[in-house]
Amino acid sequence: LATNPPKQELTLFHVRLPWYIHIRATCTSGITIKDVLTQIHDNIMQTIESRDIYNVVLDASDREEMTTAYHYRMGSQDSPKLRRMDFLGMDIVFMGLAKGENGRWEIKTALAPP
């Protein structure tokens, strides 16, 4: 299991993501490590809409960093859409979770190797 004591739900956040990621147990015994990793992956691989990046919160430099992350992720392949993970910029190496406030857990990441 991913937690001790076992839990049925966890709320995760990352300082660079503008939404929470809600993890739910897929078995009655509680959330597993597989649940955490799979559900984080599924969440950050969702495509984003233009309204998610063209708003008052993000400026041109933020959008440029997201585009750089997109090109790093895609390489020579081409995909028509940015994904939620592109909000992370180059901070895409998963380092673990740290206990945050109000029962939430912070997703810790590090820079991708060059």
C-alpha positions as CSV (number, residue, x, y, z in Angstrom):
1,L,0.0,0.0,0.0
2,A,1.0,3.6,-0.6
3,T,0.0,4.9,2.8
4,N,0.1,3.8,6.4
5,P,-2.6,3.9,7.7
6,P,-4.4,2.9,4.5
7,K,-6.5,5.6,2.7
8,Q,-9.1,5.4,0.1
9,E,-8.4,8.9,-1.3
10,L,-5.5,11.3,-1.5
11,T,-5.3,14.9,-2.9
12,L,-2.0,15.8,-4.6
13,F,-0.7,19.1,-5.9
14,H,2.3,20.4,-7.6
15,V,3.3,24.1,-7.4
16,R,3.4,24.4,-11.2
17,L,0.0,22.7,-11.9
18,P,-3.1,24.9,-11.6
19,W,-5.3,22.0,-10.4
20,Y,-5.3,19.1,-7.8
21,I,-4.9,15.5,-8.7
22,H,-7.3,13.3,-6.8
23,I,-6.1,9.7,-6.3
24,R,-8.7,7.0,-5.5
25,A,-8.1,3.4,-4.3
26,T,-8.8,0.8,-6.9
27,C,-9.1,-1.9,-4.3
28,T,-10.8,-2.1,-0.9
29,S,-7.5,-2.4,1.1
30,G,-6.4,1.2,0.2
31,I,-4.4,3.2,-2.3
32,T,-1.5,1.3,-3.8
33,I,1.7,2.7,-5.3
34,K,0.4,1.6,-8.6
35,D,-2.8,3.7,-8.0
36,V,-0.6,6.8,-7.3
37,L,1.7,6.4,-10.3
38,T,-1.0,5.4,-12.8
39,Q,-3.4,8.1,-11.8
40,I,-0.8,10.9,-11.8
41,H,0.3,9.7,-15.3
42,D,-3.3,9.6,-16.5
43,N,-4.0,13.1,-15.2
44,I,-0.9,14.8,-16.6
45,M,-1.3,13.2,-20.0
46,Q,-4.6,14.8,-20.6
47,T,-4.6,17.4,-23.4
48,I,-5.2,21.0,-22.5
49,E,-7.2,23.7,-24.3
50,S,-6.1,27.1,-25.4
51,R,-8.0,28.7,-22.5
52,D,-5.7,26.8,-20.1
53,I,-2.6,28.6,-21.4
54,Y,-4.0,31.9,-22.7
55,N,-5.2,33.5,-19.5
56,V,-4.2,36.2,-17.0
57,V,-2.1,33.8,-14.9
58,L,0.3,32.7,-17.5
59,D,2.6,35.1,-19.4
60,A,4.5,34.8,-22.7
61,S,7.6,33.4,-20.9
62,D,5.4,30.7,-19.2
63,R,4.0,29.7,-22.5
64,E,7.4,29.6,-24.1
65,E,8.6,27.2,-21.3
66,M,5.6,25.0,-21.9
67,T,6.4,24.9,-25.6
68,T,10.0,24.0,-24.9
69,A,8.8,21.1,-22.6
70,Y,6.4,20.0,-25.3
71,H,9.2,19.8,-27.9
72,Y,11.5,18.0,-25.5
73,R,8.7,15.4,-24.8
74,M,7.7,14.9,-28.4
75,G,11.2,15.0,-30.0
76,S,10.7,14.8,-33.8
77,Q,7.2,13.5,-33.5
78,D,4.3,15.9,-33.9
79,S,1.2,16.1,-31.8
80,P,-1.4,18.8,-32.2
81,K,-2.0,19.4,-28.4
82,L,-0.1,20.4,-25.3
83,R,-0.6,18.2,-22.3
84,R,-1.0,19.0,-18.6
85,M,2.5,17.7,-18.0
86,D,3.9,20.6,-20.2
87,F,2.9,22.9,-17.3
88,L,5.9,21.3,-15.4
89,G,8.4,22.7,-17.9
90,M,11.5,20.6,-17.6
91,D,10.7,19.5,-14.0
92,I,9.6,16.1,-15.1
93,V,11.6,13.6,-13.0
94,F,9.3,12.2,-10.3
95,M,11.0,12.4,-6.9
96,G,8.2,11.4,-4.6
97,L,5.5,13.0,-2.4
98,A,5.8,15.3,0.6
99,K,3.2,15.9,3.2
100,G,1.6,19.3,2.7
101,E,-1.1,21.3,4.5
102,N,-4.7,20.4,5.0
103,G,-4.2,16.7,4.3
104,R,-2.8,17.3,0.8
105,W,0.4,15.9,-0.6
106,E,2.9,17.8,-2.7
107,I,4.3,16.1,-5.8
108,K,8.1,16.6,-5.9
109,T,9.9,16.7,-9.2
110,A,13.4,17.5,-10.5
111,L,14.8,18.8,-13.7
112,A,15.1,16.3,-16.6
113,P,18.7,15.5,-17.6
114,P,20.0,17.5,-20.6
